[in-house]
Amino acid sequence: MLRRFMQRFSDMRTIKAMCLGAERHANAEGQKEPGLEHFVLAALEMPDGTARKAFERIGADPDRFQQAIAQQYADALENIGVQSPSLDSMRLDAARIAPNDGPYKAKPAVQALMQQLASRHKAYPGEPLLGAHWLAVIATVRHGVAARAMKKLGVDLERLVTATRAEINAAPRG
């Protein structure tokens, strides 16, 4: 009973860290609300390392994901005939957009992410919430910035989901 309580407490800290990390990445890009792509960046920073290892397991460079986000925006602008800024100038100073005060706000796709993670917790109550869990859910979404950025990196989403499960299974338990 105590172990389950402690696991839930730990999961709540993970959720808070992920939300704050995603918000920080969104704010640095000049956005008030994080999207799934920002949660991927936050998952890649998690201390458990499982999201990074899942990327590496399929031969993708997790350090290039942020550039892939910027590149997919630049490509979209070029497709409609707009000269895009350089990729380096697309990233803003994080201080330019202040974090939200009050209730946490995110893009609509994030609500579905949270619901799927809650379902995972019910199915695997003793399993700690890891960065790979977040990445596994996001990799099932086939549209949006995160999916386009992964495509830019050449990531096969099915292989990524399989790699996340392998990393989750290999992670130490408590």
Rosetta silent file (secondary structure, phi, psi, omega in degrees, C-alpha in Angstrom):
SEQUENCE: MLRRFMQRFSDMRTIKAMCLGAERHANAEGQKEPGLEHFVLAALEMPDGTARKAFERIGADPDRFQQAIAQQYADALENIGVQSPSLDSMRLDAARIAPNDGPYKAKPAVQALMQQLASRHKAYPGEPLLGAHWLAVIATVRHGVAARAMKKLGVDLERLVTATRAEINAAPRG
SCORE:     score description
SCORE:     0.000 S_00000001
   1 L     0.000  -48.153  178.553    0.000    0.000    0.000 S_00000001
   2 H   -62.742  -40.219  179.683    2.768    2.436    0.958 S_00000001
   3 H   -61.045  -42.588 -179.994    4.730    1.476   -2.173 S_00000001
   4 H   -65.691  -40.440  177.194    1.733    2.260   -4.391 S_00000001
   5 H   -62.087  -45.693 -179.365    1.241    5.617   -2.644 S_00000001
   6 H   -63.971  -36.336  178.546    4.918    6.479   -3.088 S_00000001
   7 H   -65.577  -42.851  178.487    4.717    5.500   -6.778 S_00000001
   8 H   -62.538  -41.146  177.546    1.741    7.803   -7.321 S_00000001
   9 H   -61.277  -44.342  178.198    3.599   10.627   -5.590 S_00000001
  10 H   -62.712  -42.417  178.501    6.611   10.015   -7.827 S_00000001
  11 H   -62.559  -37.411  178.278    4.365    9.953  -10.918 S_00000001
  12 H   -64.541  -38.836  176.596    2.844   13.285   -9.896 S_00000001
  13 H   -64.389  -39.561  178.358    6.341   14.802   -9.704 S_00000001
  14 H   -63.173  -44.703  179.312    7.071   13.389  -13.171 S_00000001
  15 H   -60.632  -44.431  179.262    3.870   14.890  -14.571 S_00000001
  16 H   -61.885  -46.046 -179.901    4.728   18.264  -13.047 S_00000001
  17 H   -61.694  -40.993  179.839    8.282   18.144  -14.433 S_00000001
  18 H   -65.543  -44.933 -179.230    6.992   17.191  -17.892 S_00000001
  19 H   -63.992  -43.765  178.579    4.372   19.954  -17.940 S_00000001
  20 H   -66.527  -40.379  178.002    6.837   22.595  -16.782 S_00000001
  21 H   -63.563  -44.471  179.136    9.470   21.375  -19.246 S_00000001
  22 H   -63.629  -41.754  179.051    6.998   21.390  -22.146 S_00000001
  23 H   -63.374  -41.306  178.682    5.798   24.859  -21.194 S_00000001
  24 H   -59.915  -43.942  179.240    9.404   26.108  -21.042 S_00000001
  25 H   -65.836  -41.060  178.716   10.060   24.776  -24.558 S_00000001
  26 H   -63.061  -47.024 -179.771    6.834   26.301  -25.886 S_00000001
  27 H   -60.427  -38.024  179.697    7.620   29.678  -24.307 S_00000001
  28 H   -65.553  -23.342  176.964   11.124   29.591  -25.800 S_00000001
  29 L   -94.590    6.501  178.854    9.495   29.245  -29.228 S_00000001
  30 L    83.736   17.023 -179.889    7.188   32.181  -28.566 S_00000001
  31 L  -109.786  139.794 -179.992    4.139   30.025  -27.822 S_00000001
  32 L   -77.434  -35.990 -174.087    1.988   30.369  -24.698 S_00000001
  33 L  -117.675  132.441  179.623    0.694   26.792  -24.704 S_00000001
  34 L   -73.333  149.573  172.931    2.750   23.641  -25.244 S_00000001
  35 L  -113.257 -176.722 -177.678    1.925   21.083  -27.893 S_00000001
  36 H   -59.076  -34.532  179.894    2.958   17.456  -28.210 S_00000001
  37 H   -61.196  -33.735  179.334    6.290   18.439  -29.767 S_00000001
  38 H   -73.182  -30.222  175.521    7.177   20.280  -26.558 S_00000001
  39 H   -72.293  -31.591  174.037    6.331   17.201  -24.516 S_00000001
  40 H   -62.933  -46.966  179.051    8.694   15.175  -26.708 S_00000001
  41 H   -59.433  -42.001  178.621   11.458   17.671  -25.910 S_00000001
  42 H   -65.861  -39.526  178.963   10.624   17.464  -22.198 S_00000001
  43 H   -63.793  -37.907  179.299   10.584   13.628  -22.335 S_00000001
  44 H   -66.555  -19.145  178.656   14.021   13.656  -23.966 S_00000001
  45 L   -93.826   -6.954 -175.785   15.285   15.641  -20.960 S_00000001
  46 L   -61.095  139.751 -178.305   13.851   13.303  -18.315 S_00000001
  47 L   -62.358  -23.315 -179.771   16.498   11.936  -15.936 S_00000001
  48 L   -68.441  -19.886  175.212   15.333    8.344  -16.493 S_00000001
  49 L    71.722    2.277 -173.971   16.764    8.572  -20.043 S_00000001
  50 H   -69.255  -35.779  179.064   14.217    6.133  -21.491 S_00000001
  51 H   -67.275  -43.928  177.394   12.875    8.480  -24.189 S_00000001
  52 H   -59.806  -46.367 -178.522   16.406    9.295  -25.392 S_00000001
  53 H   -63.723  -35.005  177.790   17.318    5.615  -25.415 S_00000001
  54 H   -64.236  -43.869  176.096   14.180    4.759  -27.403 S_00000001
  55 H   -58.307  -49.595 -177.024   15.181    7.312  -30.069 S_00000001
  56 H   -64.386  -34.321 -179.782   18.713    5.941  -30.132 S_00000001
  57 H   -58.617  -31.493 -179.888   17.448    2.328  -30.267 S_00000001
  58 L  -100.560   10.238  176.224   15.933    3.037  -33.692 S_00000001
  59 L    82.709   15.940  178.369   18.938    5.018  -34.909 S_00000001
  60 L   -98.031  145.686 -179.816   17.401    8.494  -34.479 S_00000001
  61 L   -92.343  108.303 -178.802   19.353   11.361  -32.916 S_00000001
  62 H   -62.659  -24.840 -179.821   17.287   12.822  -30.051 S_00000001
  63 H   -73.067  -11.755  179.596   19.409   15.972  -30.100 S_00000001
  64 H   -96.568   -2.471 -176.883   18.127   16.774  -33.602 S_00000001
  65 H   -63.042  -43.071 -179.720   14.419   16.747  -32.672 S_00000001
  66 H   -61.281  -41.562  177.486   14.285   20.449  -31.808 S_00000001
  67 H   -65.750  -35.162  178.562   15.886   21.338  -35.140 S_00000001
  68 H   -65.252  -34.363  175.839   13.376   19.055  -36.889 S_00000001
  69 H   -62.231  -50.907 -179.977   10.538   21.049  -35.304 S_00000001
  70 H   -60.799  -40.085 -178.383   11.988   24.295  -36.652 S_00000001
  71 H   -65.462  -39.624 -179.375   12.639   22.718  -40.057 S_00000001
  72 H   -67.550  -32.382  173.724    9.053   21.506  -40.474 S_00000001
  73 H   -66.294  -45.544  179.902    7.841   25.070  -39.753 S_00000001
  74 H   -60.894  -42.067  178.811   10.322   26.478  -42.280 S_00000001
  75 H   -63.388  -40.850  179.391    9.215   23.927  -44.879 S_00000001
  76 H   -62.355  -42.090  178.038    5.550   24.791  -44.313 S_00000001
  77 H   -64.393  -43.523  179.959    6.280   28.487  -44.867 S_00000001
  78 H   -64.273  -33.584  179.090    8.274   27.777  -48.004 S_00000001
  79 H   -64.980  -23.147  177.580    5.437   25.599  -49.351 S_00000001
  80 L  -105.251   12.068  173.569    3.158   28.637  -49.304 S_00000001
  81 L    84.109   18.442  179.336    5.788   30.935  -50.801 S_00000001
  82 L  -102.410  130.031  176.573    6.909   32.732  -47.646 S_00000001
  83 L   -66.242  121.977 -178.637   10.603   33.274  -47.087 S_00000001
  84 L   -90.185  149.965  175.748   11.361   31.583  -43.800 S_00000001
  85 L   -69.714  167.192  177.250   13.814   32.931  -41.250 S_00000001
  86 L   -63.970  153.057 -178.970   16.963   30.959  -40.549 S_00000001
  87 L   -60.024  -36.150 -179.760   16.464   27.982  -38.273 S_00000001
  88 H   -66.219  -33.630 -177.031   18.689   29.534  -35.614 S_00000001
  89 H   -83.107   -7.739 -179.732   16.608   32.704  -35.465 S_00000001
  90 H   -75.357  -20.359  179.891   13.329   30.795  -35.063 S_00000001
  91 L   -88.109  123.788 -178.188   14.149   29.989  -31.429 S_00000001
  92 L   -94.436  163.494  172.375   13.314   32.918  -29.141 S_00000001
  93 L   -66.753  128.920 -176.510   14.735   33.883  -25.804 S_00000001
  94 H   -57.637  -24.667 -178.409   12.667   32.007  -23.186 S_00000001
  95 H   -73.490  -14.760 -177.112   12.208   35.229  -21.232 S_00000001
  96 H   -68.356  -32.835  178.033   10.153   36.763  -24.062 S_00000001
  97 L  -116.854  119.425 -178.771    7.086   34.662  -23.218 S_00000001
  98 L   -79.616  146.174  175.483    6.285   34.318  -19.542 S_00000001
  99 L   -58.870  152.052  177.414    4.932   31.014  -18.216 S_00000001
 100 L   -62.836  140.933  168.652    1.189   30.888  -17.669 S_00000001
 101 L  -106.767  151.741 -175.327   -0.028   31.837  -14.248 S_00000001
 102 L    92.531 -157.052 -177.109   -3.163   30.165  -13.013 S_00000001
 103 L   -60.553  146.453  179.639   -4.427   26.833  -14.338 S_00000001
 104 L   -65.958  132.988 -179.760   -2.118   24.907  -16.638 S_00000001
 105 L  -124.185  137.835  177.350   -2.995   25.457  -20.292 S_00000001
 106 L  -146.862  169.536  178.813   -1.874   23.383  -23.253 S_00000001
 107 L   -67.080  155.902 -174.221   -2.972   22.686  -26.797 S_00000001
 108 H   -53.986  -35.267 -178.883   -5.976   20.338  -27.211 S_00000001
 109 H   -62.678  -22.839 -179.082   -3.896   17.298  -28.218 S_00000001
 110 H   -69.794  -31.678  177.373   -2.264   17.406  -24.773 S_00000001
 111 H   -61.892  -43.411  177.347   -5.580   16.562  -23.096 S_00000001
 112 H   -63.217  -38.865  176.892   -5.729   13.308  -25.062 S_00000001
 113 H   -58.084  -48.869 -178.585   -2.108   12.628  -24.080 S_00000001
 114 H   -63.077  -39.290  179.065   -2.953   13.024  -20.394 S_00000001
 115 H   -64.842  -41.122  179.125   -6.016   10.776  -20.711 S_00000001
 116 H   -67.521  -37.096  177.243   -3.992    8.022  -22.351 S_00000001
 117 H   -66.774  -36.482  176.673   -1.319    8.266  -19.667 S_00000001
 118 H   -65.170  -39.049  177.069   -4.022    7.982  -16.974 S_00000001
 119 H   -64.314  -38.174  178.107   -5.341    4.841  -18.706 S_00000001
 120 H   -61.618  -39.935 -179.111   -1.810    3.435  -18.731 S_00000001
 121 H   -63.039  -37.663  178.762   -1.577    3.973  -15.003 S_00000001
 122 H   -68.567  -36.971 -178.926   -4.739    1.935  -14.452 S_00000001
 123 H   -74.204  -32.857 -177.665   -3.436   -0.890  -16.638 S_00000001
 124 L  -130.634   69.899 -171.679    0.040   -0.923  -15.026 S_00000001
 125 L   -62.978  -26.919 -178.504   -0.426    0.505  -11.513 S_00000001
 126 L   -92.388   -4.377 -176.036    3.010   -0.479  -10.199 S_00000001
 127 L   -84.521  126.594  178.783    4.964    0.730  -13.210 S_00000001
 128 L   -67.064  148.923  178.280    6.702    4.106  -12.750 S_00000001
 129 L   -79.745  118.868 -175.076    5.850    6.850  -15.218 S_00000001
 130 L  -117.428  164.340  175.840    8.872    7.314  -17.481 S_00000001
 131 H   -56.328  -34.318  179.797    9.807    9.596  -20.353 S_00000001
 132 H   -65.302  -30.020  176.623    9.307    6.646  -22.712 S_00000001
 133 H   -62.337  -44.905  179.463    5.631    6.424  -21.694 S_00000001
 134 H   -62.137  -45.457 -178.989    5.063    9.985  -22.877 S_00000001
 135 H   -63.681  -38.988  179.789    6.958    9.329  -26.087 S_00000001
 136 H   -60.726  -43.635 -179.864    5.009    6.097  -26.738 S_00000001
 137 H   -68.346  -45.308 -178.532    1.675    7.902  -26.573 S_00000001
 138 H   -62.891  -35.025 -179.246    2.852   10.851  -28.677 S_00000001
 139 L   -68.450  -12.477  176.584    4.239    8.475  -31.326 S_00000001
 140 L   -85.445  -10.945  179.640    0.715    7.132  -31.916 S_00000001
 141 L   -86.031  121.496 -171.992   -0.458   10.572  -33.085 S_00000001
 142 L   -94.728   -4.951 -178.500   -0.066   10.689  -36.847 S_00000001
 143 L  -129.343  157.711  176.639   -0.735   14.389  -37.468 S_00000001
 144 L   108.874  179.551 -174.724    0.652   17.618  -36.093 S_00000001
 145 H   -62.441  -45.086 -178.159    3.999   19.210  -35.437 S_00000001
 146 H   -60.755  -45.533 -179.744    5.463   16.304  -33.434 S_00000001
 147 H   -64.409  -41.248  179.171    4.588   13.760  -36.140 S_00000001
 148 H   -67.455  -37.885  178.627    5.962   15.995  -38.924 S_00000001
 149 H   -66.116  -40.185  177.429    9.169   16.643  -36.975 S_00000001
 150 H   -64.246  -38.519  176.891    9.647   12.906  -36.434 S_00000001
 151 H   -61.666  -40.877  177.453    9.101   12.358  -40.147 S_00000001
 152 H   -57.496  -35.205  179.333   11.812   14.984  -40.833 S_00000001
 153 L   -81.525   -7.059 -177.631   14.172   12.854  -38.728 S_00000001
 154 L    79.806   21.924 -178.614   13.179    9.713  -40.606 S_00000001
 155 L   -78.132  125.917  171.528   11.582    8.183  -37.503 S_00000001
 156 L   -84.221  114.164 -173.074    9.311    5.205  -38.143 S_00000001
 157 H   -63.737  -35.794  177.705    6.596    5.772  -35.542 S_00000001
 158 H   -64.371  -43.494  177.292    5.740    2.070  -35.196 S_00000001
 159 H   -64.301  -35.651  178.762    9.373    1.232  -34.521 S_00000001
 160 H   -65.623  -42.277  177.760    9.538    4.075  -32.017 S_00000001
 161 H   -60.670  -43.853  178.177    6.533    2.721  -30.102 S_00000001
 162 H   -62.269  -41.563  179.344    8.198   -0.718  -30.004 S_00000001
 163 H   -65.699  -36.542  178.117   11.464    0.864  -28.819 S_00000001
 164 H   -64.547  -41.094  179.564    9.675    2.755  -26.041 S_00000001
 165 H   -63.246  -41.075  178.533    8.157   -0.489  -24.750 S_00000001
 166 H   -62.293  -40.887  179.726   11.608   -2.132  -24.778 S_00000001
 167 H   -69.323  -37.877  177.375   13.057    0.789  -22.792 S_00000001
 168 H   -62.965  -44.192  179.555   10.168    0.716  -20.318 S_00000001
 169 H   -65.666  -32.043 -178.046   10.701   -3.028  -19.803 S_00000001
 170 H   -84.097  -13.728 -176.427   14.444   -2.531  -19.339 S_00000001
 171 L   -69.522  143.122  176.856   14.086    0.333  -16.842 S_00000001
 172 L   -63.603  144.980  178.757   14.847   -0.405  -13.181 S_00000001
 173 L  -104.122  111.530  173.770   11.805   -0.775  -10.924 S_00000001
 174 L    50.454    0.000    0.000   12.009    1.203   -7.708 S_00000001
